[in-house]
């Protein structure tokens, strides 16, 4: 796609006409805010797939947005596209002590269709320790949504940090120590003294891609989406129904 010298002005003008901030537009397009700033500052141009999403979010065509070709968009009747919220997508790594920094510089995002706080993020699971044989199972490639704003309960699945390391396990605690249990019986429990680690975030949603987990249903690859259902929350819900 060819871009003329006014591309950056068209992006800025359309965004402001729609009442969108750079951050809001970036979330709709699936990129980071600083990339929108670079487009509007004339410092960068999007590749074709991003240009297509950017034009759609701004109510115009890729050709007009890039070089002014075609009919100018009429925003009077345009209803802004509201996409599913995009949250940062990370891969497990030794950065528990600088998670906030890593989230701010994230370049990959994942659609999130559940209600979570502004600090929520998604993590692609690696390793076999959380592959269960029944009930919950988080195989490699599974994408789990974590919300730091959710207080963990006994039996919650959490992302736990100790020093710079992090681990995804089932959480149990008493007065003196924290026990982090693997769902895979081939892996032992991790026991940590209280004060030697901390809960980074609680898992609230999980998506298991059956292609990646090598499971087939009737020859058709499908996706399984599992919402965390903790015993304490379920009991409260049942009590409310009785009342």
ChimeraX commands (.cxc) that place a marker at each C-alpha (Angstrom):
marker #1 position 0.00,0.00,0.00 radius 0.5
marker #1 position 1.27,3.47,-0.92 radius 0.5
marker #1 position 1.06,6.22,1.68 radius 0.5
marker #1 position 1.05,9.94,0.96 radius 0.5
marker #1 position 2.32,12.73,3.20 radius 0.5
marker #1 position -1.12,13.34,4.76 radius 0.5
marker #1 position -1.67,9.84,6.14 radius 0.5
marker #1 position -0.79,10.91,9.67 radius 0.5
marker #1 position -3.25,13.82,9.53 radius 0.5
marker #1 position -6.11,11.61,8.36 radius 0.5
marker #1 position -5.53,9.15,11.19 radius 0.5
marker #1 position -5.46,11.92,13.79 radius 0.5
marker #1 position -8.46,13.79,12.36 radius 0.5
marker #1 position -10.68,10.71,12.11 radius 0.5
marker #1 position -9.73,9.49,15.57 radius 0.5
marker #1 position -10.56,12.84,17.16 radius 0.5
marker #1 position -13.80,13.11,15.15 radius 0.5
marker #1 position -14.91,9.79,16.64 radius 0.5
marker #1 position -14.01,10.90,20.15 radius 0.5
marker #1 position -11.43,8.16,20.60 radius 0.5
marker #1 position -8.20,8.41,22.55 radius 0.5
marker #1 position -5.05,6.90,21.10 radius 0.5
marker #1 position -5.28,4.14,23.69 radius 0.5
marker #1 position -8.91,3.33,22.82 radius 0.5
marker #1 position -8.13,3.21,19.11 radius 0.5
marker #1 position -5.08,1.04,19.74 radius 0.5
marker #1 position -7.17,-1.49,21.68 radius 0.5
marker #1 position -9.70,-1.70,18.84 radius 0.5
marker #1 position -6.95,-2.28,16.29 radius 0.5
marker #1 position -5.01,-4.70,18.48 radius 0.5
marker #1 position -1.78,-2.70,18.74 radius 0.5
marker #1 position -0.15,-0.56,21.41 radius 0.5
marker #1 position -0.85,3.15,22.00 radius 0.5
marker #1 position 2.66,4.23,21.07 radius 0.5
marker #1 position 2.12,2.78,17.59 radius 0.5
marker #1 position -0.91,5.04,17.05 radius 0.5
marker #1 position 1.22,7.95,18.27 radius 0.5
marker #1 position 3.89,6.99,15.74 radius 0.5
marker #1 position 1.33,6.95,12.90 radius 0.5
marker #1 position -0.04,10.35,13.88 radius 0.5
marker #1 position 3.46,11.75,14.31 radius 0.5
marker #1 position 4.45,10.67,10.82 radius 0.5
marker #1 position 7.13,8.34,12.18 radius 0.5
marker #1 position 5.67,5.01,11.07 radius 0.5
marker #1 position 3.29,3.39,8.60 radius 0.5
marker #1 position 1.21,0.25,9.27 radius 0.5
marker #1 position 1.49,-2.98,7.39 radius 0.5
marker #1 position -1.50,-4.04,5.32 radius 0.5
marker #1 position -3.27,-6.20,7.97 radius 0.5
marker #1 position -3.00,-3.43,10.56 radius 0.5
marker #1 position -4.02,-0.79,8.01 radius 0.5
marker #1 position -7.18,-2.80,7.27 radius 0.5
marker #1 position -8.14,-2.94,10.97 radius 0.5
marker #1 position -7.21,0.71,11.47 radius 0.5
marker #1 position -9.38,1.84,8.56 radius 0.5
marker #1 position -12.29,-0.29,9.79 radius 0.5
marker #1 position -12.06,1.21,13.27 radius 0.5
marker #1 position -11.99,4.73,11.79 radius 0.5
marker #1 position -14.94,4.16,9.45 radius 0.5
marker #1 position -13.10,4.42,6.16 radius 0.5
marker #1 position -11.28,2.35,3.55 radius 0.5
marker #1 position -7.59,1.43,3.58 radius 0.5
marker #1 position -7.07,3.26,0.29 radius 0.5
marker #1 position -8.52,6.55,1.51 radius 0.5
marker #1 position -6.75,6.37,4.84 radius 0.5
marker #1 position -3.37,5.63,3.25 radius 0.5
marker #1 position -3.40,8.02,0.32 radius 0.5
marker #1 position -6.76,9.78,0.05 radius 0.5
marker #1 position -7.96,7.56,-2.80 radius 0.5
marker #1 position -11.72,7.14,-3.11 radius 0.5
marker #1 position -14.58,8.84,-1.31 radius 0.5
marker #1 position -13.98,10.69,1.92 radius 0.5
marker #1 position -15.79,8.96,4.81 radius 0.5
marker #1 position -19.05,10.37,6.12 radius 0.5
marker #1 position -18.76,9.98,9.88 radius 0.5
marker #1 position -22.23,11.38,10.56 radius 0.5
marker #1 position -23.85,7.98,10.10 radius 0.5
marker #1 position -20.86,5.91,11.16 radius 0.5
marker #1 position -21.25,3.79,14.28 radius 0.5
marker #1 position -17.76,3.16,15.69 radius 0.5
marker #1 position -16.73,-0.46,15.67 radius 0.5
marker #1 position -16.60,-1.80,19.20 radius 0.5
marker #1 position -14.34,-4.80,19.28 radius 0.5
marker #1 position -13.81,-7.21,22.11 radius 0.5
marker #1 position -11.36,-5.73,24.56 radius 0.5
marker #1 position -7.73,-6.61,23.91 radius 0.5
marker #1 position -5.47,-7.39,26.88 radius 0.5
marker #1 position -1.70,-7.93,26.93 radius 0.5
marker #1 position -0.64,-11.48,26.05 radius 0.5
marker #1 position 2.55,-12.73,27.70 radius 0.5
marker #1 position 4.57,-15.92,27.71 radius 0.5
marker #1 position 5.86,-17.29,30.99 radius 0.5
marker #1 position 9.28,-15.93,31.88 radius 0.5
marker #1 position 11.57,-14.82,34.73 radius 0.5
marker #1 position 10.10,-11.36,35.21 radius 0.5
marker #1 position 7.87,-11.65,38.28 radius 0.5
marker #1 position 9.67,-8.70,39.89 radius 0.5
marker #1 position 9.03,-6.45,36.89 radius 0.5
marker #1 position 5.66,-7.64,35.63 radius 0.5
marker #1 position 4.22,-4.11,35.41 radius 0.5
marker #1 position 7.12,-3.04,33.20 radius 0.5
marker #1 position 6.65,-6.03,30.91 radius 0.5
marker #1 position 2.90,-5.41,30.62 radius 0.5
marker #1 position 3.44,-1.77,29.64 radius 0.5
marker #1 position 5.79,-2.78,26.84 radius 0.5
marker #1 position 3.68,-5.71,25.58 radius 0.5
marker #1 position 3.41,-6.01,21.81 radius 0.5
marker #1 position 1.01,-8.98,21.66 radius 0.5
marker #1 position -2.64,-8.82,22.70 radius 0.5
marker #1 position -5.50,-11.27,23.16 radius 0.5
marker #1 position -9.28,-10.69,22.97 radius 0.5
marker #1 position -10.98,-10.82,26.36 radius 0.5
marker #1 position -14.74,-11.35,26.47 radius 0.5
marker #1 position -15.16,-11.48,30.25 radius 0.5
marker #1 position -15.44,-8.68,32.79 radius 0.5
marker #1 position -12.01,-8.01,34.27 radius 0.5
marker #1 position -10.14,-5.06,35.74 radius 0.5
marker #1 position -7.95,-2.70,33.72 radius 0.5
marker #1 position -4.85,-4.52,34.97 radius 0.5
marker #1 position -5.87,-7.94,33.60 radius 0.5
marker #1 position -3.62,-9.80,31.20 radius 0.5
marker #1 position -3.41,-13.15,29.42 radius 0.5
marker #1 position -0.62,-15.71,29.64 radius 0.5
marker #1 position 0.22,-18.56,27.29 radius 0.5
marker #1 position 0.97,-21.63,29.36 radius 0.5
marker #1 position 4.15,-23.62,28.79 radius 0.5
marker #1 position 5.10,-26.95,30.34 radius 0.5
marker #1 position 3.07,-29.95,31.45 radius 0.5
marker #1 position 2.74,-29.32,35.20 radius 0.5
marker #1 position -0.86,-28.04,34.97 radius 0.5
marker #1 position -2.19,-30.66,32.59 radius 0.5
marker #1 position -4.81,-32.43,34.71 radius 0.5
marker #1 position -6.29,-35.89,34.25 radius 0.5
marker #1 position -9.79,-34.78,35.23 radius 0.5
marker #1 position -11.65,-31.57,35.96 radius 0.5
marker #1 position -9.50,-28.52,35.30 radius 0.5
marker #1 position -6.60,-28.92,32.90 radius 0.5
marker #1 position -4.25,-26.30,31.47 radius 0.5
marker #1 position -2.12,-27.95,28.75 radius 0.5
marker #1 position 0.75,-26.20,26.95 radius 0.5
marker #1 position -0.59,-23.52,24.62 radius 0.5
marker #1 position -3.61,-22.87,26.84 radius 0.5
marker #1 position -4.28,-19.14,27.25 radius 0.5
marker #1 position -5.28,-18.10,30.76 radius 0.5
marker #1 position -6.68,-14.69,31.69 radius 0.5
marker #1 position -5.40,-13.34,35.00 radius 0.5
marker #1 position -6.82,-10.48,37.05 radius 0.5
marker #1 position -4.65,-8.92,39.79 radius 0.5
marker #1 position -7.83,-7.34,41.16 radius 0.5
marker #1 position -9.33,-10.71,42.16 radius 0.5
marker #1 position -8.43,-11.91,45.67 radius 0.5
marker #1 position -7.30,-15.56,45.63 radius 0.5
marker #1 position -9.16,-18.15,47.68 radius 0.5
marker #1 position -8.12,-21.60,48.85 radius 0.5
marker #1 position -7.94,-23.69,45.69 radius 0.5
marker #1 position -7.73,-20.74,43.31 radius 0.5
marker #1 position -5.41,-20.99,40.34 radius 0.5
marker #1 position -2.84,-18.22,40.58 radius 0.5
marker #1 position 0.27,-16.82,39.00 radius 0.5
marker #1 position 2.74,-16.77,41.87 radius 0.5
marker #1 position 6.00,-14.87,42.00 radius 0.5
marker #1 position 9.09,-15.55,44.08 radius 0.5
marker #1 position 12.19,-13.46,43.44 radius 0.5
marker #1 position 12.16,-13.03,39.66 radius 0.5
marker #1 position 10.58,-16.41,38.93 radius 0.5
marker #1 position 6.89,-17.08,38.40 radius 0.5
marker #1 position 4.77,-20.20,38.34 radius 0.5
marker #1 position 1.15,-21.06,37.57 radius 0.5
marker #1 position -0.29,-23.41,40.18 radius 0.5
marker #1 position -3.28,-24.13,42.43 radius 0.5
marker #1 position -3.00,-22.06,45.59 radius 0.5
marker #1 position -3.38,-23.13,49.22 radius 0.5
marker #1 position -2.15,-21.25,52.26 radius 0.5
marker #1 position -2.02,-21.45,56.06 radius 0.5
marker #1 position -0.50,-19.26,58.76 radius 0.5
marker #1 position 3.08,-20.07,57.86 radius 0.5
marker #1 position 3.43,-21.22,54.29 radius 0.5
marker #1 position 1.98,-21.31,50.80 radius 0.5
marker #1 position 1.51,-24.59,48.95 radius 0.5
marker #1 position 1.41,-24.44,45.16 radius 0.5
marker #1 position 0.00,-27.65,43.71 radius 0.5
marker #1 position 0.47,-28.96,40.20 radius 0.5
marker #1 position -2.48,-30.71,38.53 radius 0.5
marker #1 position -0.11,-33.17,36.88 radius 0.5
marker #1 position 0.68,-35.88,39.43 radius 0.5
marker #1 position 4.15,-36.30,37.93 radius 0.5
marker #1 position 5.09,-32.92,39.37 radius 0.5
marker #1 position 5.60,-32.24,43.07 radius 0.5
marker #1 position 4.12,-29.44,45.14 radius 0.5
marker #1 position 6.03,-26.22,45.68 radius 0.5
marker #1 position 6.03,-25.11,49.33 radius 0.5
marker #1 position 7.13,-21.54,50.08 radius 0.5
marker #1 position 7.35,-19.72,53.39 radius 0.5
marker #1 position 4.97,-16.79,53.65 radius 0.5
marker #1 position 6.82,-13.61,52.87 radius 0.5
marker #1 position 9.14,-15.31,50.38 radius 0.5
marker #1 position 6.71,-14.88,47.50 radius 0.5
marker #1 position 3.48,-13.23,46.44 radius 0.5
marker #1 position 0.39,-13.75,44.30 radius 0.5
marker #1 position 0.79,-11.81,41.07 radius 0.5
marker #1 position -2.75,-12.43,39.83 radius 0.5
marker #1 position -5.66,-14.87,40.04 radius 0.5
marker #1 position -6.80,-16.89,37.03 radius 0.5
marker #1 position -10.38,-16.07,36.03 radius 0.5
marker #1 position -10.73,-17.60,32.56 radius 0.5
marker #1 position -9.01,-20.22,30.42 radius 0.5
marker #1 position -9.08,-21.09,26.73 radius 0.5
marker #1 position -7.82,-24.46,25.59 radius 0.5
marker #1 position -7.08,-24.85,21.90 radius 0.5
marker #1 position -7.65,-28.51,21.12 radius 0.5
marker #1 position -5.28,-28.33,18.17 radius 0.5
marker #1 position -2.44,-27.33,20.45 radius 0.5
marker #1 position -3.46,-29.81,23.14 radius 0.5
marker #1 position -3.61,-32.56,20.47 radius 0.5
marker #1 position -7.21,-33.53,21.21 radius 0.5
marker #1 position -9.73,-34.25,18.46 radius 0.5
marker #1 position -13.53,-34.46,18.71 radius 0.5
marker #1 position -15.09,-36.53,15.90 radius 0.5
marker #1 position -12.29,-35.46,13.57 radius 0.5
marker #1 position -13.05,-31.76,14.03 radius 0.5
marker #1 position -10.68,-29.46,15.86 radius 0.5
marker #1 position -12.58,-27.25,18.28 radius 0.5
marker #1 position -11.87,-24.82,21.07 radius 0.5
marker #1 position -12.85,-25.37,24.68 radius 0.5
marker #1 position -13.38,-22.32,26.86 radius 0.5
marker #1 position -13.48,-22.86,30.62 radius 0.5
marker #1 position -14.43,-20.23,33.18 radius 0.5
marker #1 position -12.92,-20.63,36.62 radius 0.5
marker #1 position -15.58,-21.72,39.12 radius 0.5
marker #1 position -14.17,-21.62,42.62 radius 0.5
marker #1 position -16.07,-23.42,45.42 radius 0.5
marker #1 position -16.55,-20.29,47.52 radius 0.5
marker #1 position -18.04,-18.35,44.65 radius 0.5
marker #1 position -20.31,-21.23,43.67 radius 0.5
marker #1 position -21.65,-21.54,47.23 radius 0.5
marker #1 position -22.47,-17.82,47.36 radius 0.5
marker #1 position -24.33,-18.11,44.06 radius 0.5
marker #1 position -26.35,-21.11,45.29 radius 0.5
marker #1 position -27.24,-19.28,48.51 radius 0.5
marker #1 position -28.49,-16.30,46.51 radius 0.5
marker #1 position -30.73,-18.56,44.42 radius 0.5
marker #1 position -32.29,-20.00,47.58 radius 0.5
marker #1 position -33.04,-16.50,48.87 radius 0.5
marker link #1:1,2 radius 0.2
marker link #1:2,3 radius 0.2
marker link #1:3,4 radius 0.2
marker link #1:4,5 radius 0.2
marker link #1:5,6 radius 0.2
marker link #1:6,7 radius 0.2
marker link #1:7,8 radius 0.2
marker link #1:8,9 radius 0.2
marker link #1:9,10 radius 0.2
marker link #1:10,11 radius 0.2
marker link #1:11,12 radius 0.2
marker link #1:12,13 radius 0.2
marker link #1:13,14 radius 0.2
marker link #1:14,15 radius 0.2
marker link #1:15,16 radius 0.2
marker link #1:16,17 radius 0.2
marker link #1:17,18 radius 0.2
marker link #1:18,19 radius 0.2
marker link #1:19,20 radius 0.2
marker link #1:20,21 radius 0.2
marker link #1:21,22 radius 0.2
marker link #1:22,23 radius 0.2
marker link #1:23,24 radius 0.2
marker link #1:24,25 radius 0.2
marker link #1:25,26 radius 0.2
marker link #1:26,27 radius 0.2
marker link #1:27,28 radius 0.2
marker link #1:28,29 radius 0.2
marker link #1:29,30 radius 0.2
marker link #1:30,31 radius 0.2
marker link #1:31,32 radius 0.2
marker link #1:32,33 radius 0.2
marker link #1:33,34 radius 0.2
marker link #1:34,35 radius 0.2
marker link #1:35,36 radius 0.2
marker link #1:36,37 radius 0.2
marker link #1:37,38 radius 0.2
marker link #1:38,39 radius 0.2
marker link #1:39,40 radius 0.2
marker link #1:40,41 radius 0.2
marker link #1:41,42 radius 0.2
marker link #1:42,43 radius 0.2
marker link #1:43,44 radius 0.2
marker link #1:44,45 radius 0.2
marker link #1:45,46 radius 0.2
marker link #1:46,47 radius 0.2
marker link #1:47,48 radius 0.2
marker link #1:48,49 radius 0.2
marker link #1:49,50 radius 0.2
marker link #1:50,51 radius 0.2
marker link #1:51,52 radius 0.2
marker link #1:52,53 radius 0.2
marker link #1:53,54 radius 0.2
marker link #1:54,55 radius 0.2
marker link #1:55,56 radius 0.2
marker link #1:56,57 radius 0.2
marker link #1:57,58 radius 0.2
marker link #1:58,59 radius 0.2
marker link #1:59,60 radius 0.2
marker link #1:60,61 radius 0.2
marker link #1:61,62 radius 0.2
marker link #1:62,63 radius 0.2
marker link #1:63,64 radius 0.2
marker link #1:64,65 radius 0.2
marker link #1:65,66 radius 0.2
marker link #1:66,67 radius 0.2
marker link #1:67,68 radius 0.2
marker link #1:68,69 radius 0.2
marker link #1:69,70 radius 0.2
marker link #1:70,71 radius 0.2
marker link #1:71,72 radius 0.2
marker link #1:72,73 radius 0.2
marker link #1:73,74 radius 0.2
marker link #1:74,75 radius 0.2
marker link #1:75,76 radius 0.2
marker link #1:76,77 radius 0.2
marker link #1:77,78 radius 0.2
marker link #1:78,79 radius 0.2
marker link #1:79,80 radius 0.2
marker link #1:80,81 radius 0.2
marker link #1:81,82 radius 0.2
marker link #1:82,83 radius 0.2
marker link #1:83,84 radius 0.2
marker link #1:84,85 radius 0.2
marker link #1:85,86 radius 0.2
marker link #1:86,87 radius 0.2
marker link #1:87,88 radius 0.2
marker link #1:88,89 radius 0.2
marker link #1:89,90 radius 0.2
marker link #1:90,91 radius 0.2
marker link #1:91,92 radius 0.2
marker link #1:92,93 radius 0.2
marker link #1:93,94 radius 0.2
marker link #1:94,95 radius 0.2
marker link #1:95,96 radius 0.2
marker link #1:96,97 radius 0.2
marker link #1:97,98 radius 0.2
marker link #1:98,99 radius 0.2
marker link #1:99,100 radius 0.2
marker link #1:100,101 radius 0.2
marker link #1:101,102 radius 0.2
marker link #1:102,103 radius 0.2
marker link #1:103,104 radius 0.2
marker link #1:104,105 radius 0.2
marker link #1:105,106 radius 0.2
marker link #1:106,107 radius 0.2
marker link #1:107,108 radius 0.2
marker link #1:108,109 radius 0.2
marker link #1:109,110 radius 0.2
marker link #1:110,111 radius 0.2
marker link #1:111,112 radius 0.2
marker link #1:112,113 radius 0.2
marker link #1:113,114 radius 0.2
marker link #1:114,115 radius 0.2
marker link #1:115,116 radius 0.2
marker link #1:116,117 radius 0.2
marker link #1:117,118 radius 0.2
marker link #1:118,119 radius 0.2
marker link #1:119,120 radius 0.2
marker link #1:120,121 radius 0.2
marker link #1:121,122 radius 0.2
marker link #1:122,123 radius 0.2
marker link #1:123,124 radius 0.2
marker link #1:124,125 radius 0.2
marker link #1:125,126 radius 0.2
marker link #1:126,127 radius 0.2
marker link #1:127,128 radius 0.2
marker link #1:128,129 radius 0.2
marker link #1:129,130 radius 0.2
marker link #1:130,131 radius 0.2
marker link #1:131,132 radius 0.2
marker link #1:132,133 radius 0.2
marker link #1:133,134 radius 0.2
marker link #1:134,135 radius 0.2
marker link #1:135,136 radius 0.2
marker link #1:136,137 radius 0.2
marker link #1:137,138 radius 0.2
marker link #1:138,139 radius 0.2
marker link #1:139,140 radius 0.2
marker link #1:140,141 radius 0.2
marker link #1:141,142 radius 0.2
marker link #1:142,143 radius 0.2
marker link #1:143,144 radius 0.2
marker link #1:144,145 radius 0.2
marker link #1:145,146 radius 0.2
marker link #1:146,147 radius 0.2
marker link #1:147,148 radius 0.2
marker link #1:148,149 radius 0.2
marker link #1:149,150 radius 0.2
marker link #1:150,151 radius 0.2
marker link #1:151,152 radius 0.2
marker link #1:152,153 radius 0.2
marker link #1:153,154 radius 0.2
marker link #1:154,155 radius 0.2
marker link #1:155,156 radius 0.2
marker link #1:156,157 radius 0.2
marker link #1:157,158 radius 0.2
marker link #1:158,159 radius 0.2
marker link #1:159,160 radius 0.2
marker link #1:160,161 radius 0.2
marker link #1:161,162 radius 0.2
marker link #1:162,163 radius 0.2
marker link #1:163,164 radius 0.2
marker link #1:164,165 radius 0.2
marker link #1:165,166 radius 0.2
marker link #1:166,167 radius 0.2
marker link #1:167,168 radius 0.2
marker link #1:168,169 radius 0.2
marker link #1:169,170 radius 0.2
marker link #1:170,171 radius 0.2
marker link #1:171,172 radius 0.2
marker link #1:172,173 radius 0.2
marker link #1:173,174 radius 0.2
marker link #1:174,175 radius 0.2
marker link #1:175,176 radius 0.2
marker link #1:176,177 radius 0.2
marker link #1:177,178 radius 0.2
marker link #1:178,179 radius 0.2
marker link #1:179,180 radius 0.2
marker link #1:180,181 radius 0.2
marker link #1:181,182 radius 0.2
marker link #1:182,183 radius 0.2
marker link #1:183,184 radius 0.2
marker link #1:184,185 radius 0.2
marker link #1:185,186 radius 0.2
marker link #1:186,187 radius 0.2
marker link #1:187,188 radius 0.2
marker link #1:188,189 radius 0.2
marker link #1:189,190 radius 0.2
marker link #1:190,191 radius 0.2
marker link #1:191,192 radius 0.2
marker link #1:192,193 radius 0.2
marker link #1:193,194 radius 0.2
marker link #1:194,195 radius 0.2
marker link #1:195,196 radius 0.2
marker link #1:196,197 radius 0.2
marker link #1:197,198 radius 0.2
marker link #1:198,199 radius 0.2
marker link #1:199,200 radius 0.2
marker link #1:200,201 radius 0.2
marker link #1:201,202 radius 0.2
marker link #1:202,203 radius 0.2
marker link #1:203,204 radius 0.2
marker link #1:204,205 radius 0.2
marker link #1:205,206 radius 0.2
marker link #1:206,207 radius 0.2
marker link #1:207,208 radius 0.2
marker link #1:208,209 radius 0.2
marker link #1:209,210 radius 0.2
marker link #1:210,211 radius 0.2
marker link #1:211,212 radius 0.2
marker link #1:212,213 radius 0.2
marker link #1:213,214 radius 0.2
marker link #1:214,215 radius 0.2
marker link #1:215,216 radius 0.2
marker link #1:216,217 radius 0.2
marker link #1:217,218 radius 0.2
marker link #1:218,219 radius 0.2
marker link #1:219,220 radius 0.2
marker link #1:220,221 radius 0.2
marker link #1:221,222 radius 0.2
marker link #1:222,223 radius 0.2
marker link #1:223,224 radius 0.2
marker link #1:224,225 radius 0.2
marker link #1:225,226 radius 0.2
marker link #1:226,227 radius 0.2
marker link #1:227,228 radius 0.2
marker link #1:228,229 radius 0.2
marker link #1:229,230 radius 0.2
marker link #1:230,231 radius 0.2
marker link #1:231,232 radius 0.2
marker link #1:232,233 radius 0.2
marker link #1:233,234 radius 0.2
marker link #1:234,235 radius 0.2
marker link #1:235,236 radius 0.2
marker link #1:236,237 radius 0.2
marker link #1:237,238 radius 0.2
marker link #1:238,239 radius 0.2
marker link #1:239,240 radius 0.2
marker link #1:240,241 radius 0.2
marker link #1:241,242 radius 0.2
marker link #1:242,243 radius 0.2
view
